[in-house]
Amino acid sequence: MTFEFSDKADYQEYFGPAHNMVRRSVKEFVDKEIIPHVDEWEEMGEFPRELYKKAGDVGLLGIGYPEELGGTPGDIFFQIAAWEEIMRCGSGGVAAGVGSLNIALPPIIRHGTEEQKERYVKPVLCGEKIAALAITEPGGGSDVAGLQTTAERDGDDYVVNGSKTFITSGCRADQITCAVRTGGPGAQGISLLVIESNTPGYSVSEKLKKTGWWTSDTAQIFFNNCRVPFRNLIGEENQGFYGIMENFQAERLQLAVMANMTSQIAVEEAINYARRREAFGKPISGFQVIRHKIVDMATQVEVSREFTYRVAAKIDAGLNQIKEISMAKNFACSVSDKVTYDAVQIFGGYGFMRGYPVERLFRDNRVLSIGGGTTEIMKEIISKHIF
Ligand SMILES: Cc1cc2nc3c(=O)[nH]c(=O)nc-3n(C[C@H](O)[C@H](O)[C@H](O)COP(=O)(O)OP(=O)(O)OC[C@H]3O[C@@H](n4cnc5c(N)ncnc54)[C@H](O)[C@@H]3O)c2cc1C
């Protein structure tokens, strides 16, 4: 089962020739700059910082962003094509690390001033600077409205105190889009600030050691009387919660796409392995139970991908898809949980060994139903739309 894209007219509902051109150029980049090194980076626990610059130079980071900020605008399927091809490297950590700008920049683009866009978007899209999004705190990630990092106004500055955790690209980030409490309790008291990592009072932990996503750096960030200029406020004071929720829609789409690609690669690996591995004198694909398992895996991936695309198309058309994107993320993650588990099973002992793609896919997959809102939080959102 391959995952081919064609330029035929009948397949242009989501991806036309222009999307496929972008897909091919991202594939070329991934084949040349990532795949030959990815196993080594995984073992080292990081990819070189210069990968951002290389990705920026070929325009990969700017896909879907405004031209005046150095991007190449286009509908959502240009980004989806790019994310899918990056996932082809088989490392969720590379995809998450390179892609942290996609959760950090949109609030600045939507609500930021021209000066903020100039200063905090352009250098990231060309790969000179690294951006991260910092919402989660050690005391809790799901309850965003309860966050406790404070930003108190003092003259022309905010004085920020508190900490954030599990921040993707947090160790290397030059800037974070950070959720802080500027007002009273609850959602009404939250704002978004851009905080530069060289600000006095800003410090970062060692890289956190994780089950998967080894190449992405994940950090805890501390603020100790960190003075951030008022001009770094994104949008209006105490309106940040809405910006965060708006941003989650795209993050959840990205995670659904990552889950679908994880499943896709796992199915392909399982098919190839089942064809060549022999047991009891014949390829294991000769056992009906293995074939049927793979058939179920392949079916679920197809269904999940098509649903994700449909929701993406509706988001692109400006429809509110809060419920549907939560469903798409949960469905894609339930499929990738099952498919990666079954792929490891089909590989037998080798599936448990480092160096086999399914082993990494299995580990990397686990976080997809936690990050960007857990399965349970997605269900809460869906239930609010149902009841
Ligand atoms: C590798 C990695 C990368 C990440 N990257 C980032 C990043 O770049 N930026 C960022 O801000 N965050 C990031 N996160 C954090 C992630 O978004 C949070 O881990 C997630 O939102 C859950 O928050 P929590 O871990 O505090 O769990 P908690 O909120 O403490 O939840 C614990 C458990 O309780 C359940 N639960 C909580 N509330 C409810 C409820 N109302 N109903 C039912 N069940 C509930 C949860 O589903 C979960 O199972 C990352 C996390 C990981 C692991």
The ligand as an SDF file (V2000), in Angstrom:
LIG
                    3D

 53 58  0  0  0  0  0  0  0  0999 V2000
    6.7300   15.9530   24.3830 C   0  0  0  0  0  0  0  0  0  0  0  0
    5.7670   17.0310   24.7770 C   0  0  0  0  0  0  0  0  0  0  0  0
    5.8010   18.2420   24.1140 C   0  0  0  0  0  0  0  0  0  0  0  0
    4.9570   19.2820   24.5120 C   0  0  0  0  0  0  0  0  0  0  0  0
    5.0810   20.5050   23.9090 N   0  0  0  0  0  0  0  0  0  0  0  0
    4.4140   21.5670   24.4370 C   0  0  0  0  0  0  0  0  0  0  0  0
    4.6510   22.8970   23.9510 C   0  0  0  0  0  0  0  0  0  0  0  0
    5.4300   23.1160   23.0150 O   0  0  0  0  0  0  0  0  0  0  0  0
    4.0090   23.9210   24.5580 N   0  0  0  0  0  0  0  0  0  0  0  0
    3.1390   23.7280   25.5890 C   0  0  0  0  0  0  0  0  0  0  0  0
    2.5990   24.7070   26.1020 O   0  0  0  0  0  0  0  0  0  0  0  0
    2.8730   22.4900   26.0620 N   0  0  0  0  0  0  0  0  0  0  0  0
    3.4970   21.4070   25.5160 C   0  0  0  0  0  0  0  0  0  0  0  0
    3.2590   20.1400   25.9970 N   0  0  0  0  0  0  0  0  0  0  0  0
    2.3290   19.9740   27.1060 C   0  0  0  0  0  0  0  0  0  0  0  0
    1.0190   19.3070   26.7560 C   0  0  0  0  0  0  0  0  0  0  0  0
    0.2170   20.1750   26.0060 O   0  0  0  0  0  0  0  0  0  0  0  0
    0.3830   18.8820   28.0850 C   0  0  0  0  0  0  0  0  0  0  0  0
    1.1580   17.8140   28.6070 O   0  0  0  0  0  0  0  0  0  0  0  0
   -1.0630   18.4960   27.9640 C   0  0  0  0  0  0  0  0  0  0  0  0
   -1.8570   19.5990   27.6350 O   0  0  0  0  0  0  0  0  0  0  0  0
   -1.6000   17.8880   29.2700 C   0  0  0  0  0  0  0  0  0  0  0  0
   -1.2910   18.6670   30.3820 O   0  0  0  0  0  0  0  0  0  0  0  0
   -0.6020   17.9780   31.6570 P   0  0  0  0  0  0  0  0  0  0  0  0
    0.5450   17.1720   31.1920 O   0  0  0  0  0  0  0  0  0  0  0  0
   -0.3470   19.0320   32.6570 O   0  0  0  0  0  0  0  0  0  0  0  0
   -1.6840   16.9620   32.2130 O   0  0  0  0  0  0  0  0  0  0  0  0
   -2.9140   17.3320   33.2300 P   0  0  0  0  0  0  0  0  0  0  0  0
   -3.6190   18.5280   32.7240 O   0  0  0  0  0  0  0  0  0  0  0  0
   -2.3770   17.3570   34.6160 O   0  0  0  0  0  0  0  0  0  0  0  0
   -3.8030   16.0380   33.0320 O   0  0  0  0  0  0  0  0  0  0  0  0
   -3.4950   14.7890   33.6530 C   0  0  0  0  0  0  0  0  0  0  0  0
   -4.5670   13.7770   33.2390 C   0  0  0  0  0  0  0  0  0  0  0  0
   -5.8520   14.2210   33.6850 O   0  0  0  0  0  0  0  0  0  0  0  0
   -6.7400   14.3030   32.6010 C   0  0  0  0  0  0  0  0  0  0  0  0
   -7.6630   15.4240   32.7790 N   0  0  0  0  0  0  0  0  0  0  0  0
   -7.3510   16.7110   33.0820 C   0  0  0  0  0  0  0  0  0  0  0  0
   -8.4550   17.4740   33.1160 N   0  0  0  0  0  0  0  0  0  0  0  0
   -9.4970   16.6480   32.8230 C   0  0  0  0  0  0  0  0  0  0  0  0
  -10.9060   16.8080   32.6870 C   0  0  0  0  0  0  0  0  0  0  0  0
  -11.4860   18.0150   32.8160 N   0  0  0  0  0  0  0  0  0  0  0  0
  -11.6580   15.7370   32.3830 N   0  0  0  0  0  0  0  0  0  0  0  0
  -11.0910   14.5270   32.2290 C   0  0  0  0  0  0  0  0  0  0  0  0
   -9.7690   14.2910   32.3190 N   0  0  0  0  0  0  0  0  0  0  0  0
   -8.9800   15.3450   32.6140 C   0  0  0  0  0  0  0  0  0  0  0  0
   -5.8570   14.5150   31.3650 C   0  0  0  0  0  0  0  0  0  0  0  0
   -6.5170   14.1270   30.1980 O   0  0  0  0  0  0  0  0  0  0  0  0
   -4.6840   13.6120   31.7220 C   0  0  0  0  0  0  0  0  0  0  0  0
   -5.0010   12.2990   31.4100 O   0  0  0  0  0  0  0  0  0  0  0  0
    4.0380   19.0780   25.5600 C   0  0  0  0  0  0  0  0  0  0  0  0
    3.9630   17.8300   26.2070 C   0  0  0  0  0  0  0  0  0  0  0  0
    4.8230   16.8220   25.8290 C   0  0  0  0  0  0  0  0  0  0  0  0
    4.7610   15.5130   26.5750 C   0  0  0  0  0  0  0  0  0  0  0  0
  1  2  1  0
  2  3  1  0
  2 52  2  0
  3  4  2  0
  4  5  1  0
  4 50  1  0
  5  6  2  0
  6  7  1  0
  6 13  1  0
  7  8  2  0
  7  9  1  0
  9 10  1  0
 10 11  2  0
 10 12  1  0
 12 13  2  0
 13 14  1  0
 14 15  1  0
 14 50  1  0
 15 16  1  0
 16 17  1  0
 16 18  1  0
 18 19  1  0
 18 20  1  0
 20 21  1  0
 20 22  1  0
 22 23  1  0
 23 24  1  0
 24 25  2  0
 24 26  1  0
 24 27  1  0
 27 28  1  0
 28 29  2  0
 28 30  1  0
 28 31  1  0
 31 32  1  0
 32 33  1  0
 33 34  1  0
 33 48  1  0
 34 35  1  0
 35 36  1  0
 35 46  1  0
 36 37  1  0
 36 45  1  0
 37 38  2  0
 38 39  1  0
 39 40  1  0
 39 45  2  0
 40 41  1  0
 40 42  2  0
 42 43  1  0
 43 44  2  0
 44 45  1  0
 46 47  1  0
 46 48  1  0
 48 49  1  0
 50 51  2  0
 51 52  1  0
 52 53  1  0
M  END
$$$$
